[in-house]
Amino acid sequence: MRLNIPLLFFEINLMKLFFFKFSLLLFALSLLGCKKNDVSFSSEKIATTENQIHYAKGFSIYQHKGFSIVKVSNPWPKANKEYTYILKEKDGIVPDSLQQFTTIQVPLQSIVVTSTTHIPSLEMLGVENSLIGFPNLNYISSEKVRNRIEQGKIKELGNNQSLNIETLIDLQPNIIIGYGLDNNNPSLDNLQKSGLKVLLNGDWNEPTPLGKAEWIKLFGALYNKQQEADAFFSKIVKEYLKTAEIAKMAKIKPTILAGDIFEGKWYLPSGTSWGSLLLNEAHSNYLWQETTGTGSLSLSFETVFEKAKDADFWITSGQFSSLQLMTDANPNYNQFKAFQNKKVYSFCGKKGKTGGILYYELGPNRPDIVLKDLVKILHPELLVGYKPFFFEKLN
């Protein structure tokens, strides 16, 4: 019998959620210093250590001899509790006061992840061969992982609305990296009652690009590859900050329109979303930057047209691969100056063998590349010789 559960651990239907919230085009810099925290539970006090996380808001890692404490505090918007996990090394001794929390033996030998955004971290750390299951395999773009899928080494776990518990029980992964949507999570209980261990990943809920990318350190801790994760992330930070400084040399700030229409509404990033913040880092004038909120705005065509008809550039959501397809969907798109001047850009060009869009998978992990692409588009004179990796001009 096949058992299905509602999609608590969703493969962010990256084909839509990120589509119309301009989702992965998104980010800003929140520079936090390394803070010391007194980690204590129950009546037993655990030694004070430094939080290893500096940019991300949603999780922290405290390393101790023989084990680490991972605390996920913001796995979804308005989360009302914190989730604590103990990563136990071989022969490590976990204090009695921490026995109440989920204990995960590290380094992992097998893993199930539920979003394509997790896959680049596995590849960067060289542990993609430990991946044994994933929902909606067609969304995966990575060539290495697709080869393993074709070899039958990664099992299909269901569609976007459900996970196959029966298959998960057969696979018995060391851990399932999952998503939560809100504070009501009965499906999480069902998985745990089946004897499966679940670790919530809130990278999608991070408000900044570097905060989102820093979740590679969670995978570093799970595989005892902290140094490798730190090194990769440090390179990303260095390149991101370098490009942001270059962007400041621009003499003008071009006006930007973002997003497009989906089911009758125009979706574009709110002013404090990572999309808006990333456009700001690229030294542009995003026309809705004064709004608040970390998600997206839902507006009428008329409202958008009135404000953005003369915008210099248009960064679409990724629905369309040509200007003709845009006007086929809505003839009014050609009324915008950016459309008329052919200054419309999209990230849907690079796809995997089965149609998965690479940007959705890799973009959140490589904000340095996304920012560099935007700077090249908006200020081509600043990055002579560079060719955008994700974005392409629509013709």
Helices and strands as residue ranges (DSSP letters): E 4-6, H 17-20, E 36-37, E 40-41, E 44-45, E 49-50, E 59-64, E 67-72, E 83-88, G 96-98, E 102-105, E 111-113, G 116-118, H 119-124, G 128-130, E 131-134, G 137-139, H 143-150, E 155-156, E 162-164, H 165-171, E 175-178, H 186-193, E 198-200, G 203-205, H 209-213, H 216-222, H 226-247, E 255-258, E 260-262, E 265-269, H 274-281, E 285-286, E 296-299, H 301-308, E 313-315, H 323-329, G 331-335, H 337-340, E 344-346, H 358-362, G 363-365, H 367-378, G 380-382, E 392-393
